[in-house]
Amino acid sequence: MGLFDRLKRVIGSNVNDLISKAEDPEKMLEQAILEMQEDLVQLRQGVAQAIAAQKRTEKQYNDGQNEINKWQRNAQLALQKGDENLARQALERKKTYTETGTALKASLDQQVTQVDSLKRNLIQLESKISEAKTKKEMLKARITTAKAQEQLQGMVSGMNTSSAMSAFERMEEKVMIQEARAQSMGELAGADLESQFARLESGSDVDDELAALKASLAPAPAPIAELPPSQPTSTPKPVETAEPVDSELEALRKQLDQM
């Protein structure tokens, strides 16, 4: 391969790559629809021109047929009048129109076939344009979705998710430590409060028990009896001190002090 051939191929490939990158799918679809619509306009003009030509040929053919019929009647009239030479001239004119009519009939048949073909092509092109418009809207929607996904993927890939997640983990760890501290302080406060109430309850029980014990050991007051009026009132004897009870009470007090 020569140097110029290689250079031509390299330049051609680079140009094709630049063109491919410069092609916007949405704009290319719009341009394709515009080109198809321009073709449709031209095809409609062609169909209109072909139909007009067919109408002219058809008129010429019908006029020729009328001339053929007219000269046929003229030839018959000349023969009826005994003018054979005039009848011959009429038949010659009829022959000319007949030959022209034959050519016009062939052209007319060809034009009819051509117009029918153009009409079918016109219908097909209109259907393709309608289908292309529908497909264009679908492709535009897909292009929009693809661009949105591409933009989203770029945003996601640009995010530093590892550092963000590590920051969340650090904050979660700090929250857990703070919650543990608050829970431990609550437990300590609750334990101290319970111990205070426990001491109060224990002291109250001992005091109640001591009061009950004192009440049970205290001597009962002697009832005052009414003396009969006839007997003299006797002098009451002094109540003896219960020394054993005081000793036992003193022992209980010492035990409570040692507790």
C-alpha positions as CSV (number, residue, x, y, z in Angstrom):
1,M,0.0,0.0,0.0
2,G,1.3,3.4,-1.0
3,L,1.9,6.3,1.3
4,F,-0.8,8.4,-0.3
5,D,-3.3,5.5,0.0
6,R,-2.5,5.1,3.7
7,L,-2.8,8.9,4.2
8,K,-6.1,9.0,2.4
9,R,-7.4,6.2,4.6
10,V,-6.2,7.8,7.8
11,I,-7.8,11.2,6.8
12,G,-11.0,9.5,5.8
13,S,-11.3,7.5,9.1
14,N,-10.6,10.6,11.1
15,V,-13.2,12.6,9.2
16,N,-15.8,9.8,9.6
17,D,-15.1,9.7,13.4
18,L,-15.5,13.5,13.7
19,I,-18.8,13.3,11.7
20,S,-20.0,10.5,13.8
21,K,-19.3,12.4,17.0
22,A,-20.9,15.5,15.7
23,E,-24.1,13.7,14.8
24,D,-26.9,14.5,17.3
25,P,-29.5,11.7,17.1
26,E,-32.4,14.1,17.7
27,K,-31.3,16.5,15.1
28,M,-30.6,13.7,12.6
29,L,-34.1,12.4,13.1
30,E,-35.6,15.8,12.5
31,Q,-33.5,16.2,9.4
32,A,-34.5,12.8,8.1
33,I,-38.2,13.7,8.6
34,L,-37.6,17.0,6.7
35,E,-36.0,15.2,3.8
36,M,-38.7,12.6,3.6
37,Q,-41.3,15.4,3.6
38,E,-39.4,17.2,0.8
39,D,-39.5,13.9,-1.2
40,L,-43.2,13.7,-0.5
41,V,-43.7,17.2,-1.9
42,Q,-41.7,16.3,-5.0
43,L,-43.5,13.0,-5.5
44,R,-46.9,14.8,-5.1
45,Q,-45.8,17.2,-7.8
46,G,-44.7,14.4,-10.0
47,V,-48.0,12.6,-9.5
48,A,-50.0,15.7,-10.3
49,Q,-47.9,16.3,-13.5
50,A,-48.4,12.6,-14.5
51,I,-52.2,12.9,-13.9
52,A,-52.3,16.1,-15.9
53,A,-50.5,14.5,-18.8
54,Q,-52.8,11.5,-18.6
55,K,-55.8,13.8,-18.8
56,R,-54.4,15.6,-21.9
57,T,-53.6,12.3,-23.6
58,E,-57.1,11.0,-22.7
59,K,-58.7,14.2,-24.2
60,Q,-56.6,13.9,-27.3
61,Y,-57.6,10.2,-27.7
62,N,-61.3,11.0,-27.2
63,D,-61.1,13.9,-29.7
64,G,-59.4,11.6,-32.2
65,Q,-62.2,9.0,-31.7
66,N,-64.7,11.7,-32.4
67,E,-62.9,12.7,-35.6
68,I,-62.7,9.0,-36.7
69,N,-66.5,8.7,-36.2
70,K,-67.1,12.0,-38.0
71,W,-65.1,11.0,-41.1
72,Q,-66.7,7.7,-41.1
73,R,-70.1,9.4,-41.3
74,N,-68.8,11.7,-44.0
75,A,-67.6,8.8,-46.1
76,Q,-71.0,7.1,-45.8
77,L,-72.7,10.4,-46.8
78,A,-70.5,10.9,-49.8
79,L,-71.2,7.3,-51.0
80,Q,-74.9,7.9,-50.5
81,K,-74.7,11.0,-52.7
82,G,-72.7,9.1,-55.3
83,D,-69.4,11.0,-54.8
84,E,-66.9,8.1,-54.5
85,N,-63.9,10.4,-54.7
86,L,-65.1,12.5,-51.7
87,A,-65.8,9.3,-49.8
88,R,-62.3,8.2,-50.4
89,Q,-60.9,11.4,-49.1
90,A,-63.0,11.0,-46.0
91,L,-61.7,7.5,-45.4
92,E,-58.1,8.8,-45.8
93,R,-58.7,11.4,-43.1
94,K,-60.3,8.7,-40.9
95,K,-57.2,6.5,-41.4
96,T,-54.9,9.3,-40.2
97,Y,-57.0,9.9,-37.1
98,T,-57.1,6.1,-36.5
99,E,-53.3,5.8,-36.6
100,T,-53.0,8.8,-34.3
101,G,-55.6,7.3,-32.0
102,T,-53.7,4.0,-31.8
103,A,-50.5,5.8,-30.7
104,L,-52.5,7.9,-28.2
105,K,-54.1,4.7,-26.8
106,A,-50.7,3.1,-26.2
107,S,-49.4,6.3,-24.6
108,L,-52.6,6.6,-22.5
109,D,-52.3,3.0,-21.2
110,Q,-48.7,3.7,-20.3
111,Q,-49.5,6.9,-18.5
112,V,-52.4,5.2,-16.6
113,T,-49.9,2.5,-15.4
114,Q,-47.4,5.2,-14.4
115,V,-49.9,7.2,-12.5
116,D,-51.1,4.2,-10.6
117,S,-47.5,3.3,-9.7
118,L,-46.9,6.9,-8.5
119,K,-50.0,6.9,-6.4
120,R,-49.0,3.7,-4.7
121,N,-45.5,5.2,-4.1
122,L,-47.1,8.3,-2.7
123,I,-49.3,6.3,-0.3
124,Q,-46.3,4.3,0.8
125,L,-44.2,7.4,1.4
126,E,-46.9,9.0,3.4
127,S,-47.2,5.9,5.5
128,K,-43.4,5.8,6.0
129,I,-43.4,9.4,7.1
130,S,-46.2,8.8,9.6
131,E,-44.3,5.8,10.9
132,A,-41.1,7.8,11.0
133,K,-42.7,10.5,13.0
134,T,-44.0,8.0,15.6
135,K,-40.6,6.3,15.8
136,K,-38.9,9.7,16.1
137,E,-41.0,10.6,19.2
138,M,-40.1,7.2,20.7
139,L,-36.4,7.6,19.9
140,K,-36.5,11.1,21.3
141,A,-38.0,9.8,24.5
142,R,-35.3,7.1,24.7
143,I,-32.6,9.7,24.0
144,T,-33.9,11.8,26.8
145,T,-33.9,8.8,29.2
146,A,-30.4,7.8,28.1
147,K,-29.1,11.3,28.7
148,A,-30.7,11.4,32.1
149,Q,-29.3,8.1,33.1
150,E,-25.8,9.1,31.8
151,Q,-26.0,12.3,33.8
152,L,-27.1,10.4,36.9
153,Q,-24.4,7.8,36.5
154,G,-21.9,10.7,36.2
155,M,-23.1,12.3,39.4
156,V,-23.0,8.9,41.3
157,S,-19.6,8.1,40.0
158,G,-18.4,11.6,41.0
159,M,-19.6,11.2,44.5
160,N,-17.1,10.0,47.2
161,T,-19.4,7.4,48.7
162,S,-16.6,5.8,50.8
163,S,-15.8,9.0,52.7
164,A,-19.5,9.8,53.1
165,M,-20.3,6.3,54.6
166,S,-17.2,6.5,56.9
167,A,-18.5,9.9,58.2
168,F,-21.9,8.3,58.9
169,E,-20.2,5.4,60.7
170,R,-18.2,7.8,62.9
171,M,-21.3,9.8,63.7
172,E,-23.2,6.6,64.6
173,E,-20.4,5.5,66.9
174,K,-20.4,8.9,68.7
175,V,-24.2,8.6,69.2
176,M,-23.8,5.1,70.6
177,I,-21.1,6.3,73.0
178,Q,-23.3,9.2,74.2
179,E,-26.3,6.9,74.6
180,A,-24.2,4.5,76.7
181,R,-23.0,7.3,78.9
182,A,-26.6,8.6,79.4
183,Q,-27.8,5.1,80.2
184,S,-25.0,4.5,82.8
185,M,-25.6,7.8,84.5
186,G,-29.3,7.0,84.7
187,E,-28.5,3.6,86.2
188,L,-26.2,5.1,88.8
189,A,-28.7,7.8,89.7
190,G,-31.4,5.1,90.1
191,A,-29.2,2.9,92.2
192,D,-28.3,5.8,94.5
193,L,-32.0,6.7,94.9
194,E,-32.9,3.1,95.6
195,S,-30.2,2.8,98.3
196,Q,-31.5,5.9,100.0
197,F,-35.0,4.6,100.1
198,A,-33.7,1.2,101.3
199,R,-31.9,2.9,104.2
200,L,-35.0,4.8,105.1
201,E,-37.1,1.6,105.0
202,S,-34.6,-0.3,107.2
203,G,-34.5,2.5,109.7
204,S,-38.2,2.8,109.9
205,D,-38.6,-0.9,110.5
206,V,-36.2,-0.8,113.4
207,D,-37.9,2.2,115.0
208,D,-41.3,0.6,114.6
209,E,-40.0,-2.6,116.1
210,L,-38.4,-0.7,119.0
211,A,-41.6,1.2,119.7
212,A,-43.6,-2.0,119.7
213,L,-41.1,-3.7,122.0
214,K,-41.3,-0.7,124.4
215,A,-45.1,-0.8,124.4
216,S,-45.1,-4.5,125.2
217,L,-42.7,-4.2,128.1
218,A,-44.1,-1.1,129.7
219,P,-46.1,-1.8,132.9
220,A,-49.8,-1.5,132.6
221,P,-51.4,1.2,134.8
222,A,-53.2,-0.2,137.8
223,P,-57.0,0.3,137.7
224,I,-58.5,2.5,140.4
225,A,-60.9,0.5,142.4
226,E,-63.8,2.1,144.3
227,L,-63.6,1.4,148.0
228,P,-66.7,0.6,149.9
229,P,-67.8,3.4,152.1
230,S,-67.8,1.3,155.2
231,Q,-64.1,0.3,154.9
232,P,-61.3,2.6,155.5
233,T,-59.0,3.5,152.6
234,S,-55.7,1.6,152.8
235,T,-52.5,3.2,151.7
236,P,-51.2,1.9,148.3
237,K,-47.9,0.1,148.2
238,P,-45.2,1.6,145.9
239,V,-44.7,-0.2,142.6
240,E,-41.4,-1.9,142.4
241,T,-39.1,-1.0,139.5
242,A,-38.7,-3.7,136.9
243,E,-34.9,-3.9,136.8
244,P,-34.7,-7.0,134.6
245,V,-36.7,-5.1,131.9
246,D,-34.4,-2.1,132.0
247,S,-31.4,-4.4,131.6
248,E,-32.9,-6.1,128.6
249,L,-33.8,-2.8,127.0
250,E,-30.2,-1.5,127.5
251,A,-28.9,-4.7,125.8
252,L,-31.2,-4.2,122.9
253,R,-30.0,-0.6,122.5
254,K,-26.4,-1.7,122.4
255,Q,-27.2,-4.2,119.8
256,L,-28.9,-1.6,117.6
257,D,-25.9,0.7,118.0
258,Q,-23.5,-2.0,116.9
259,M,-25.6,-2.7,113.7
